[in-house]
Amino acid sequence: MLKPVVARYKGHVSRIYFRGDAGFANPEIYDYLEAEGVKYPIRQPANRILQERIGHLLTRPVGRPPNEVRRFYARFSYPAASWKKPRRVVAKVEWHPGELYPRVGFIVTNMARVAESVVAFYNKRGTFEQYIKEGIGAINWTRLSCRSFAANAVRLQLHALAYNLGNFLRTLATPEPIKNWSLTTLKEKLIKIGAKVVSHASYVAFQLAEVATPRNPFADILRLIAELRPPPLASTA
């Protein structure tokens, strides 16, 4: 799976990076990426040896714990038994308020950046995964039950269109109190609820149960949508 992707982009871009979770922590993948000149940060499962290398960071810092998260980084060379050569490992240790034990993560990389920069680069991969999970949960875009490939392709495009419309609503037309709502919550509280539209001479009223959606956020949404509408074209007659 990895080789066709690298072959597709090689020669068309100046540099290729690969970010992978612990499922890609495989010496064959390391060897292939290094042979192809691909820079990578890949999550490495923890083990006793790695824990011992950062033992000085696993002791709770002295003093009263602050209210913010404390982060510490380390880098070292690690010669795993299944590897042909030692590789660079970056470790991140986080002490969160109210938690007794730290959160520890290890990353294998061939990048020459400082440890904090490697971790920041690796963490960008998580954003896209959340979008995929959100699309599966809110839009159900993996439900492709048609008989033909073309029909499933159209169905997936319709799912993607629905996701983009929902994301448009969330990013441009949601007020501050609900700006962090997921698409699933928006669907259940703003879209999939019964409502009655009553038209009057000077205004249109949406009548719906207030138990489903608070009055103020919904009114703010309608106001923001109205502000986003383009102005009417001037008549040339």
TIZALUM-534748 format. One record per residue: x, y, z of N, C-alpha, C in turn; residue number from 0. Coordinates in Angstrom, 1 decimal. Layout:
N
     nxx     nyy     nzz    caxx    cayy    cazz     cxx     cyy     czz   nr
       X       Y       Z       X       Y       Z       X       Y       Z  NUM
...
END
This chain:
237
     nxx     nyy     nzz    caxx    cayy    cazz     cxx     cyy     czz   nr
     0.8    -1.2     0.0     0.0     0.0     0.0     0.9     1.3     0.0    0
     2.0     1.2     0.7     2.8     2.4     0.8     3.6     2.7    -0.4    1
     4.1     1.6    -1.1     5.0     1.8    -2.2     4.3     2.5    -3.4    2
     3.1     2.2    -3.8     2.4     2.9    -4.9     2.2     4.4    -4.6    3
     1.9     4.7    -3.3     1.7     6.1    -3.0     3.0     6.9    -3.1    4
     4.1     6.3    -2.6     5.4     7.0    -2.8     5.8     7.1    -4.2    5
     5.6     6.1    -5.0     5.9     6.1    -6.4     5.1     7.1    -7.2    6
     3.9     7.3    -6.7     3.0     8.3    -7.4     3.5     9.7    -7.3    7
     4.0    10.1    -6.1     4.4    11.5    -5.9     5.9    11.7    -6.1    8
     6.7    10.6    -6.2     8.2    10.8    -6.4     8.4    11.4    -7.8    9
     9.2    12.4    -7.8     9.5    13.1    -9.1     8.6    14.2    -9.4   10
     7.5    14.3    -8.7     6.5    15.4    -8.9     6.6    16.5    -7.8   11
     7.2    16.1    -6.6     7.3    17.0    -5.5     8.8    17.0    -5.1   12
     9.2    18.1    -4.5    10.6    18.2    -4.1    11.0    17.3    -2.9   13
    10.0    17.1    -2.0    10.3    16.3    -0.8     9.0    15.6    -0.3   14
     9.1    14.4     0.2     8.0    13.6     0.6     8.2    13.4     2.1   15
     7.1    13.6     2.9     7.1    13.3     4.3     6.0    12.2     4.5   16
     6.2    11.4     5.5     5.2    10.3     5.9     5.0    10.3     7.4   17
     3.7    10.5     7.8     3.4    10.5     9.2     2.6     9.2     9.4   18
     2.9     8.4    10.4     2.2     7.2    10.7     2.0     6.9    12.1   19
     0.9     6.2    12.5     0.7     5.8    13.9     1.4     4.5    14.2   20
     1.2     3.9    15.3     1.9     2.7    15.7     1.7     1.5    14.8   21
     0.6     1.6    14.0     0.4     0.5    13.1     1.5     0.4    12.0   22
     2.2     1.5    11.8     3.3     1.5    10.8     4.7     1.3    11.4   23
     4.7     1.0    12.7     6.0     0.8    13.4     6.6    -0.6    13.0   24
     7.1    -0.6    11.8     7.6    -1.9    11.2     9.0    -1.6    10.6   25
    10.0    -2.4    10.9    11.4    -2.2    10.4    11.4    -2.2     8.9   26
    10.6    -3.0     8.2    10.5    -3.0     6.7    10.1    -1.6     6.2   27
     9.1    -1.0     6.9     8.7     0.3     6.5     9.8     1.4     6.7   28
    10.5     1.3     7.8    11.6     2.2     8.0    12.6     2.1     6.9   29
    13.0     0.8     6.6    14.0     0.6     5.6    13.6     1.2     4.2   30
    12.4     0.9     3.9    11.9     1.4     2.6    11.9     2.9     2.5   31
    11.3     3.6     3.5    11.3     5.0     3.5    12.7     5.6     3.5   32
    13.6     5.1     4.2    15.0     5.6     4.2    15.6     5.4     2.9   33
    15.4     4.3     2.2    16.0     4.0     0.9    15.4     4.9    -0.1   34
    14.1     5.4     0.0    13.5     6.3    -0.9    13.7     7.7    -0.6   35
    14.4     8.0     0.5    14.7     9.4     0.9    13.5    10.1     1.5   36
    12.6     9.4     2.0    11.3    10.0     2.6    11.6    10.2     4.1   37
    11.2    11.4     4.5    11.4    11.8     5.9    10.1    11.3     6.7   38
    10.2    10.8     7.9     9.1    10.2     8.5     9.2    10.4    10.0   39
     8.0    10.7    10.7     7.9    10.4    12.1     6.8     9.4    12.3   40
     7.1     8.3    13.0     6.1     7.2    13.2     6.1     6.8    14.7   41
     4.9     6.7    15.2     4.7     6.4    16.6     5.2     5.0    16.9   42
     6.0     5.0    18.0     6.6     3.7    18.5     5.9     3.3    19.8   43
     5.4     2.0    19.8     4.9     1.5    21.1     5.9     1.5    22.2   44
     5.4     1.9    23.4     6.4     1.9    24.5     6.8     0.5    25.0   45
     8.0     0.4    25.5     8.4    -0.8    26.1     9.3    -0.5    27.3   46
     9.8    -1.5    28.0    10.6    -1.2    29.2    11.9    -0.5    28.9   47
    12.6    -0.8    27.8    13.8    -0.1    27.5    13.6     1.4    27.2   48
    12.6     1.7    26.4    12.3     3.1    26.2    11.9     3.8    27.4   49
    11.2     3.2    28.3    10.8     3.8    29.5    12.0     4.1    30.4   50
    13.0     3.2    30.4    14.2     3.4    31.2    15.0     4.6    30.6   51
    15.0     4.8    29.3    15.8     5.9    28.7    15.3     7.2    29.2   52
    14.1     7.4    29.5    13.5     8.7    30.0    13.1     8.6    31.4   53
    13.7     7.7    32.2    13.3     7.6    33.6    13.4     8.9    34.4   54
    14.3     9.8    34.0    14.5    11.0    34.7    13.3    11.9    34.5   55
    12.5    11.7    33.5    11.4    12.6    33.2    10.1    12.0    33.7   56
    10.1    10.7    34.2     8.9    10.1    34.7     8.7    10.3    36.2   57
     9.6    11.0    36.9     9.5    11.4    38.3     8.7    12.7    38.4   58
     7.7    12.7    39.2     6.9    13.9    39.3     7.7    15.1    39.7   59
     7.6    16.2    39.0     8.4    17.4    39.4     8.2    17.9    40.8   60
     9.2    18.4    41.4     9.1    18.9    42.8     8.3    20.2    42.8   61
     7.5    20.4    43.8     6.7    21.6    44.0     5.2    21.4    43.8   62
     4.5    22.4    44.0     3.0    22.4    43.8     2.7    22.3    42.3   63
     1.9    21.4    41.9     1.6    21.3    40.5     0.9    22.5    40.0   64
     1.2    23.0    38.8     0.5    24.2    38.3    -0.8    23.8    37.7   65
    -1.5    24.8    37.2    -2.8    24.5    36.6    -2.7    24.2    35.1   66
    -1.6    24.3    34.5    -1.4    24.1    33.1    -0.6    22.8    32.9   67
    -0.6    22.2    31.7     0.1    21.0    31.4     1.6    21.3    31.3   68
     2.4    20.5    31.9     3.8    20.6    31.8     4.4    19.5    30.8   69
     5.1    19.9    29.8     5.6    19.0    28.8     7.2    19.0    28.8   70
     7.7    17.8    28.6     9.1    17.6    28.6     9.5    16.7    27.4   71
    10.6    17.0    26.8    11.0    16.2    25.6    12.4    15.6    25.7   72
    12.6    14.5    25.0    13.9    13.9    25.1    14.2    13.3    23.7   73
    15.4    13.1    23.4    15.8    12.4    22.1    17.0    11.6    22.4   74
    17.0    10.4    21.7    18.2     9.5    21.9    18.2     8.5    20.8   75
    19.3     7.8    20.7    19.4     6.7    19.7    19.0     5.4    20.3   76
    18.2     4.6    19.5    17.6     3.4    20.1    17.9     2.2    19.1   77
    18.6     1.2    19.5    18.9     0.1    18.7    18.0    -1.1    19.0   78
    16.8    -1.1    18.4    15.9    -2.2    18.7    16.4    -3.5    18.1   79
    16.1    -4.6    18.7    16.6    -5.9    18.3    16.2    -6.3    16.9   80
    15.0    -5.8    16.4    14.5    -6.2    15.1    15.0    -5.2    14.0   81
    15.7    -4.2    14.4    16.2    -3.2    13.4    17.6    -3.5    13.0   82
    18.0    -3.1    11.7    19.3    -3.4    11.2    20.3    -2.3    11.7   83
    19.8    -1.2    12.2    20.7    -0.1    12.7    19.9     0.7    13.8   84
    20.6     1.4    14.6    19.9     2.3    15.6    19.2     3.4    14.9   85
    18.2     3.9    15.5    17.4     5.0    14.9    17.1     6.0    16.0   86
    16.8     7.2    15.5    16.5     8.3    16.4    15.1     8.1    17.0   87
    14.9     8.3    18.3    13.6     8.3    18.9    13.4     9.6    19.7   88
    12.3    10.1    19.6    11.9    11.3    20.3    10.8    11.0    21.3   89
    10.9    11.4    22.5     9.9    11.1    23.5     9.3    12.4    24.0   90
     8.0    12.3    24.3     7.3    13.5    24.9     6.6    13.0    26.2   91
     6.8    13.7    27.3     6.2    13.4    28.6     5.3    14.6    29.0   92
     4.1    14.3    29.3     3.1    15.4    29.7     2.6    15.1    31.1   93
     2.7    16.1    32.0     2.1    16.0    33.3     0.8    16.9    33.3   94
    -0.3    16.3    33.4    -1.6    17.0    33.4    -2.1    17.2    34.8   95
    -2.7    18.4    35.0    -3.2    18.7    36.4    -4.3    17.6    36.8   96
    -4.1    17.2    38.0    -5.1    16.2    38.6    -4.8    14.8    38.2   97
    -3.8    14.5    37.5    -3.5    13.1    37.1    -2.2    12.7    37.8   98
    -2.2    11.4    38.3    -1.1    10.9    39.1     0.1    10.5    38.2   99
    -0.2    10.0    37.0     0.9     9.5    36.2     1.0    10.3    34.9  100
     2.2    10.4    34.3     2.3    11.2    33.1     1.9    10.5    31.9  101
     1.6    11.2    30.8     1.3    10.7    29.5     2.6    10.6    28.7  102
     2.9     9.5    28.2     4.2     9.3    27.5     4.0     8.8    26.1  103
     4.7     9.4    25.2     4.7     8.9    23.8     6.1     8.9    23.2  104
     6.3     7.9    22.3     7.6     7.8    21.6     7.4     7.9    20.1  105
     8.3     8.5    19.4     8.2     8.6    17.9     9.6     8.2    17.3  106
     9.6     7.3    16.4    10.8     7.0    15.6    10.8     7.9    14.4  107
    12.0     8.5    14.1    12.1     9.5    13.0    13.5     9.5    12.5  108
    13.6     9.9    11.2    14.8    10.2    10.6    15.0    11.7    10.3  109
    14.1    12.5    10.9    14.1    14.0    10.7    15.2    14.5    11.7  110
    15.8    15.6    11.2    16.9    16.2    12.0    16.4    17.4    12.9  111
    15.1    17.6    12.9    14.5    18.7    13.7    14.7    18.5    15.2  112
    14.5    19.5    16.0    14.5    19.4    17.4    13.3    18.5    17.8  113
    13.4    18.0    19.0    12.3    17.0    19.5    10.9    17.6    19.5  114
    10.8    18.9    20.0     9.5    19.5    20.0     8.9    19.7    18.7  115
     9.8    20.1    17.7     9.3    20.3    16.3     8.8    19.0    15.7  116
     9.5    17.9    16.0     9.1    16.5    15.4     7.8    16.2    16.0  117
     7.5    16.4    17.3     6.3    16.0    17.9     5.1    16.9    17.3  118
     5.4    18.2    17.1     4.4    19.1    16.5     4.1    18.6    15.1  119
     5.1    18.2    14.3     4.8    17.8    13.0     4.0    16.5    13.0  120
     4.3    15.6    13.8     3.6    14.3    13.9     2.1    14.5    14.3  121
     1.9    15.5    15.2     0.5    15.7    15.8    -0.4    16.2    14.7  122
     0.1    16.7    13.6    -0.8    17.2    12.6    -1.6    16.1    11.9  123
    -1.1    14.9    12.0    -1.8    13.8    11.4    -3.2    13.5    12.0  124
    -3.3    13.8    13.3    -4.5    13.5    14.1    -5.7    14.3    13.6  125
    -5.5    15.5    13.0    -6.6    16.3    12.6    -7.4    15.6    11.5  126
    -6.7    15.1    10.5    -7.4    14.5     9.4    -8.2    13.2     9.8  127
    -7.6    12.5    10.8    -8.3    11.3    11.2    -9.6    11.6    11.9  128
    -9.6    12.8    12.6   -10.9    13.2    13.2   -12.0    13.5    12.2  129
   -11.5    14.1    11.1   -12.5    14.4    10.0   -13.1    13.2     9.5  130
   -12.2    12.1     9.3   -12.7    10.9     8.7   -13.7    10.2     9.7  131
   -13.4    10.2    11.0   -14.3     9.6    12.0   -15.6    10.4    12.0  132
   -15.5    11.7    11.9   -16.7    12.5    12.0   -17.6    12.3    10.8  133
   -17.0    12.1     9.6   -17.8    11.8     8.4   -18.4    10.4     8.5  134
   -17.7     9.5     9.1   -18.3     8.1     9.3   -19.5     8.2    10.2  135
   -19.3     8.9    11.3   -20.3     8.9    12.4   -21.5     9.8    12.0  136
   -21.3    11.0    11.4   -22.4    12.0    11.2   -23.0    11.7     9.8  137
   -22.2    11.4     8.8   -22.7    11.3     7.4   -22.9     9.9     7.0  138
   -22.2     9.0     7.7   -22.3     7.6     7.3   -21.8     7.3     5.9  139
   -20.7     8.0     5.5   -20.3     7.9     4.1   -19.6     6.6     3.8  140
   -19.4     5.7     4.7   -18.9     4.4     4.3   -20.0     3.4     4.0  141
   -21.2     3.8     4.0   -22.3     2.9     3.7   -22.5     3.0     2.2  142
   -21.8     2.2     1.5   -21.9     2.1     0.0   -22.4     0.7    -0.4  143
   -23.7     0.6    -0.4   -24.4    -0.7    -0.6   -24.9    -0.9    -2.0  144
   -24.6     0.0    -3.0   -25.1    -0.1    -4.3   -24.4    -1.3    -5.0  145
   -25.0    -1.8    -6.1   -24.4    -2.9    -6.8   -23.2    -2.6    -7.7  146
   -23.2    -1.4    -8.3   -22.2    -1.0    -9.2   -21.2     0.0    -8.6  147
   -20.0    -0.1    -9.1   -18.9     0.9    -8.6   -19.3     2.3    -8.9  148
   -19.8     2.6   -10.1   -20.2     4.0   -10.4   -21.3     4.5    -9.5  149
   -22.2     3.7    -9.2   -23.3     4.1    -8.2   -22.7     4.4    -6.9  150
   -21.8     3.6    -6.4   -21.2     3.8    -5.1   -20.3     5.1    -5.1  151
   -19.7     5.3    -6.3   -18.8     6.5    -6.4   -19.7     7.8    -6.3  152
   -20.9     7.8    -7.0   -21.8     8.9    -6.9   -22.3     9.1    -5.5  153
   -22.6     8.0    -4.8   -23.1     8.0    -3.5   -22.1     8.6    -2.5  154
   -20.8     8.2    -2.7   -19.8     8.8    -1.8   -19.6    10.3    -2.1  155
   -19.7    10.7    -3.3   -19.6    12.1    -3.6   -20.8    12.9    -3.0  156
   -22.0    12.3    -3.0   -23.1    13.0    -2.3   -22.8    13.1    -0.8  157
   -22.3    12.0    -0.2   -21.9    12.1     1.2   -20.9    13.2     1.5  158
   -19.9    13.3     0.6   -18.9    14.3     0.8   -19.5    15.7     0.6  159
   -20.5    15.9    -0.3   -21.1    17.1    -0.4   -21.9    17.5     0.8  160
   -22.6    16.5     1.4   -23.3    16.7     2.7   -22.4    17.1     3.8  161
   -21.2    16.5     3.8   -20.2    16.8     4.9   -19.7    18.2     4.7  162
   -19.4    18.6     3.5   -19.0    20.0     3.2   -20.0    21.0     3.6  163
   -21.3    20.7     3.3   -22.3    21.7     3.6   -22.5    21.8     5.1  164
   -22.4    20.7     5.8   -22.4    20.7     7.3   -21.2    21.4     7.9  165
   -20.1    21.2     7.3   -18.9    21.9     7.8   -18.9    23.4     7.5  166
   -19.5    23.7     6.4   -19.8    25.2     6.0   -20.6    25.8     7.1  167
   -21.7    25.1     7.5   -22.6    25.7     8.5   -21.8    25.8     9.8  168
   -21.0    24.9    10.2   -20.3    24.9    11.4   -19.3    26.0    11.5  169
   -18.5    26.2    10.4   -17.4    27.1    10.4   -17.8    28.6    10.2  170
   -18.9    28.8     9.4   -19.2    30.2     9.0   -20.6    30.7     9.6  171
   -21.4    29.8    10.1   -22.7    30.3    10.5   -23.1    29.7    11.9  172
   -22.2    29.4    12.8   -22.5    29.0    14.1   -21.9    30.0    15.1  173
   -22.8    30.4    16.1   -22.3    31.4    17.1   -21.3    30.8    18.1  174
   -20.8    31.7    18.9   -19.7    31.3    19.8   -20.2    30.1    20.8  175
   -21.4    30.1    21.3   -21.7    29.0    22.3   -21.7    27.6    21.7  176
   -21.9    27.5    20.4   -22.0    26.1    19.8   -20.9    26.0    18.7  177
   -19.9    26.8    18.7   -18.9    26.7    17.6   -18.1    25.3    17.6  178
   -18.1    24.7    18.8   -17.4    23.4    18.9   -18.3    22.2    18.8  179
   -19.5    22.4    18.4   -20.4    21.2    18.2   -19.9    20.4    17.1  180
   -20.0    19.1    17.2   -19.6    18.2    16.1   -20.8    18.2    15.1  181
   -20.5    17.6    13.9   -21.5    17.5    12.9   -22.7    16.6    13.4  182
   -22.4    15.6    14.2   -23.4    14.7    14.7   -24.4    15.5    15.6  183
   -23.8    16.4    16.4   -24.7    17.2    17.3   -25.5    18.2    16.5  184
   -24.8    18.8    15.5   -25.6    19.8    14.6   -26.7    19.1    13.9  185
   -26.4    17.9    13.4   -27.5    17.1    12.7   -28.7    16.8    13.6  186
   -28.4    16.4    14.8   -29.5    16.0    15.7   -30.2    17.2    16.3  187
   -29.5    18.3    16.5   -30.2    19.4    17.2   -30.6    20.6    16.3  188
   -30.1    20.6    15.1   -30.5    21.7    14.2   -31.2    21.2    12.9  189
   -30.9    20.0    12.5   -31.4    19.5    11.2   -32.5    18.5    11.3  190
   -32.2    17.5    12.1   -33.2    16.4    12.2   -34.2    16.6    13.4  191
   -34.8    17.8    13.4   -35.8    18.1    14.4   -37.0    18.6    13.6  192
   -38.2    18.3    14.2   -39.4    18.8    13.5   -39.6    20.3    13.7  193
   -40.0    21.0    12.7   -40.2    22.4    12.7   -41.4    22.8    11.8  194
   -41.9    24.0    12.1   -43.0    24.5    11.3   -42.6    25.9    10.8  195
   -42.7    26.2     9.5   -42.4    27.5     9.0   -43.6    28.3     8.7  196
   -43.7    29.4     9.3   -44.9    30.3     9.2   -44.5    31.6     8.5  197
   -45.0    31.8     7.4   -44.7    33.0     6.6   -45.7    34.1     6.9  198
   -45.1    35.3     7.2   -45.9    36.5     7.4   -45.5    37.6     6.3  199
   -46.2    38.7     6.3   -45.9    39.7     5.3   -44.5    40.2     5.4  200
   -44.0    40.4     6.6   -42.7    41.0     6.7   -41.6    40.1     7.3  201
   -42.0    38.9     7.7   -41.0    38.0     8.3   -41.4    36.6     8.1  202
   -40.4    35.6     8.4   -40.7    34.2     8.4   -40.3    33.7     9.7  203
   -41.2    32.9    10.4   -41.0    32.4    11.7   -40.7    30.9    11.6  204
   -39.7    30.4    12.3   -39.5    28.9    12.5   -40.0    28.5    13.9  205
   -41.0    27.7    13.9   -41.5    27.2    15.2   -41.0    25.8    15.4  206
   -40.3    25.6    16.5   -39.7    24.3    16.9   -39.6    24.2    18.4  207
   -39.4    23.0    18.9   -39.4    22.8    20.3   -38.1    23.4    20.9  208
   -38.2    24.2    21.9   -37.0    24.9    22.5   -36.2    23.8    23.3  209
   -36.8    22.7    23.6   -36.1    21.7    24.4   -35.0    21.1    23.4  210
   -35.2    21.1    22.1   -34.2    20.6    21.2   -33.1    21.5    20.9  211
   -33.4    22.8    20.8   -32.4    23.8    20.5   -32.6    25.0    21.3  212
   -31.7    25.5    22.1   -31.9    26.8    22.8   -32.2    27.9    21.8  213
   -33.0    28.8    22.3   -33.5    29.9    21.5   -32.4    30.8    21.0  214
   -31.6    31.2    21.8   -30.6    32.2    21.5   -29.6    31.7    20.4  215
   -29.0    30.5    20.6   -28.0    30.1    19.5   -28.7    29.9    18.2  216
   -30.0    29.4    18.1   -30.6    29.2    16.9   -30.9    30.6    16.2  217
   -31.3    31.6    17.0   -31.5    32.9    16.4   -30.2    33.5    15.9  218
   -29.1    33.3    16.6   -27.8    33.7    16.1   -27.4    33.1    14.8  219
   -27.8    31.8    14.7   -27.4    31.1    13.4   -28.2    31.7    12.2  220
   -29.5    32.0    12.4   -30.3    32.6    11.4   -29.8    33.9    11.0  221
   -29.3    34.7    12.0   -28.8    36.0    11.7   -27.5    35.9    10.9  222
   -26.6    35.0    11.3   -25.4    34.9    10.6   -25.6    34.4     9.2  223
   -26.5    33.5     9.0   -26.8    33.0     7.6   -27.3    34.2     6.8  224
   -28.2    35.0     7.4   -28.7    36.2     6.6   -27.6    37.1     6.2  225
   -26.6    37.3     7.1   -25.5    38.2     6.8   -24.6    37.6     5.7  226
   -24.5    36.3     5.6   -23.7    35.7     4.5   -24.3    35.7     3.2  227
   -25.6    36.0     3.1   -26.3    36.0     1.8   -25.8    37.2     1.0  228
   -25.5    37.0    -0.4   -25.0    38.2    -1.2   -26.1    39.2    -1.4  229
   -25.8    40.4    -1.5   -26.8    41.5    -1.7   -27.5    41.3    -3.1  230
   -28.8    41.7    -3.2   -29.5    41.5    -4.5   -28.9    42.4    -5.6  231
   -28.9    41.9    -6.8   -28.3    42.6    -7.9   -29.2    43.8    -8.2  232
   -28.5    44.9    -8.6   -29.2    46.1    -8.9   -29.9    46.0   -10.3  233
   -31.1    46.5   -10.4   -31.9    46.4   -11.6   -31.3    47.4   -12.6  234
   -31.3    46.9   -13.9   -30.7    47.7   -15.0   -31.9    48.3   -15.8  235
   -33.1    48.0   -15.4   -34.3    48.5   -16.2   -34.4    50.0   -16.0  236
END
